[in-house]
Amino acid sequence: MTCLQELRQSEGLTQFEMAKALKISYSHYSKLEDNFAKPSFKVLQGIKKSFSQTDMNRFF
């Protein structure tokens, strides 16, 4: 998912650190970033909570 990768890179985080911030596994996060899975509502809530400045419209 390009918007996840852009967000992660703008925050200067590794995939592992981003997964930890979102409270999901590294493998699940990498699937999200590579478009092999879609983020659940819980993951989207985690993004908003951890990165409140993020425009959530980018994910739809």
C-alpha positions in Angstrom: 0.0 0.0 0.0 1.8 3.1 -1.2 0.2 5.4 1.3 1.4 3.2 4.2 4.9 3.2 2.8 4.9 7.0 2.3 3.6 7.5 5.9 6.2 5.1 7.3 9.1 6.7 5.4 7.9 10.3 6.3 8.1 9.2 10.0 11.5 7.6 9.5 10.4 4.2 10.7 11.3 0.7 9.6 8.6 -1.8 8.7 9.2 -3.5 12.0 8.8 -0.2 13.9 5.7 0.7 12.0 4.1 -2.7 12.8 5.0 -2.3 16.4 3.4 1.2 16.5 0.2 -0.3 14.9 0.3 -3.3 17.3 0.3 -5.8 14.4 2.8 -8.4 13.3 5.6 -7.5 11.0 4.5 -10.1 8.5 1.0 -8.6 8.4 2.3 -5.1 8.0 4.5 -6.1 5.1 1.5 -7.7 3.4 -0.4 -4.4 3.8 2.4 -2.4 2.4 2.9 -4.7 -0.6 -0.9 -4.7 -1.3 -1.3 -8.4 -0.5 -3.9 -7.6 2.2 -6.2 -4.7 2.9 -6.2 -2.9 6.3 -8.9 -3.8 8.7 -10.9 -1.2 10.6 -8.8 -1.9 13.6 -5.6 -1.2 11.7 -7.0 2.1 10.3 -8.0 3.1 13.8 -4.4 2.4 14.9 -3.0 4.6 12.1 -5.2 7.5 13.2 -4.4 7.0 16.8 -0.6 6.7 16.3 -0.3 9.3 13.5 -3.1 11.8 14.1 -1.9 14.2 11.4 -2.6 11.6 8.7 -5.4 12.3 6.2 -7.3 9.0 6.4 -8.9 9.7 3.0 -5.7 8.5 1.5 -6.6 4.9 2.4 -9.9 4.8 0.5 
